[in-house]
Amino acid sequence: MKIFKKSELLELRNFLMLWSTQSISQLGSSITAFALTLWLYEKTGSSLSTAALTICSYAPYVLMSIFAGALTDRFDKKKTMLGCDAFAAMCTILVWILFRTDCLAVWHLYVLNGISGLMNTVQQPASEVAMTLVIPEKYYQKTSGLCSLSRSLISILNPLIATALYSLAGLTMVIAVDLGSFAAAFATLLFFIRIPQKKCEKVESVLTLAKEGLVFLKENPLIMTLILFMSRVNLVASAFDAVLPGYVLPNPKGGSSVLGVVTSCAGIAMIIGSLIVSVLPKPKDRVRVIYLTMLFSLSTENFLLAFFREPVLWCVGQIIGWILVPVMSANLDVILRTSIPVKLQGRVYACRNTLQFFTIPIGLFLGGFMVDTVCEPLMSVYGDHSIVKVLFGTGKGSGAALMMFILGVIGSIICIAAGRKLKKYRYSEK
């Protein structure tokens, strides 16, 4: 089944070029990030040290997104994207120079990851607005499906490609591939893509513009409620990400290879979900779709993994948990794009980023903390009780199973409560 007709492809020319080349560049960046994680683990042997790379990336994202969005609304979107991409590429080149001169240290990666995270903080809202400007409104749902598809492919391919390149040719080859993908995306954006510009009525301070983004959210309770709901979903989902290795790796039927397969099932599920959402008709109630898909995902996946010790069922749980995420994402994307005026989108998206994603590093920390200091010790004391043994198993990893059960309960409560609250609001699509 064709997703787009020939005439539609012509209308979406700018979007397709921007989407495809930026996706390739994101894949290159993800490959480098994964390879640096492998290098860092070899260097330190510490899981906490490698996890800190993610924290360094998210810290500027959470702290500076509101101001970054205000800057996005003040400046040319294309120039903002080009400048941020170039600066991030310079950080990658600096990593390569330090590595080649045998001077690369752990703290270098933390600092450079923080700088790259800051560039992404500015670049992402600019990219969101640029997409809105180059996509005709009638194609929002279909193009959202394609964006979800590219994110899914990146999540599947980047660990496989990074591991292969790093093992066969080392970090230098990984960085070369990353810079090659950057060059292709940079040249395409610079020379071949036209992004329409909205006239700025008046020049205001960054603080004023940032405040306008927060005021808009305050005056639009549906948007704010959806964002806060997704922040709670992200808290549970990121805690699950922290718990999963502690559940699969110690299991007699688990191990690193099984963890890789189970993790990749999430990406496969998102690809399928992205293709589904690209051909789905417009739903009658987008808001209802958002909280029901998340209720299905958070409850089924966590409970399946908590109660069963078979890798096949773990894969099934991952697929069930992630297949509807693109459906949720596409409907949320349409609501945001059609509800937020284009001239405000940069600052509002940036506020959204801060409010919606600040829970991810918190969830990663809480998931690992709860397993190591609460659930595993608890199961070592009470794990021999028959009912507990039947539900969560025994030995190391049973505490992670208990934590997944807790996350399933919390996630279900969050979605049910959000559903009751969201029923009060009405969303009408023009």
Protein Blocks (a to p, Z undefined) as FASTA:
>chain_A
ZZbdfklmmmmmmmmmmmmmmmmmmmmmmmmmmmmmmmmmmmnopaklmmmmmmmmmmmm
mmmmmmmmmmmmmpcfklmmmmmmmmmmmmmmmmmmmmmnopacfklmmmmmmmmmmmmm
mmmmmmmmmmmmmpcfklmmmmmmmmmmmmmmmmmmmmmmmmmmmmmnojmlmmmmmmmm
mmmmmmmmmmmpccdddddfbacdfklmmmmmmmmmmmmmmlmmmmmmmmmmmmmmmmmm
mmmmmmmmmpmkgcjklmmmmmmmmmmmmmmmmmmmmmpccdfblmlmmmmmmmmmmmmm
mmmmmmpccfklmmmmmmmmmmmmmmmmmmmmmmmmmmpcfklmmmmmmmmmmmmmmmmm
mmmmmmmmmmmmmmmmmmmmmmmpmklmmmnogaehjlmmmmmmmmmmmmmmmmmmmmmm
mmmpccddZZ
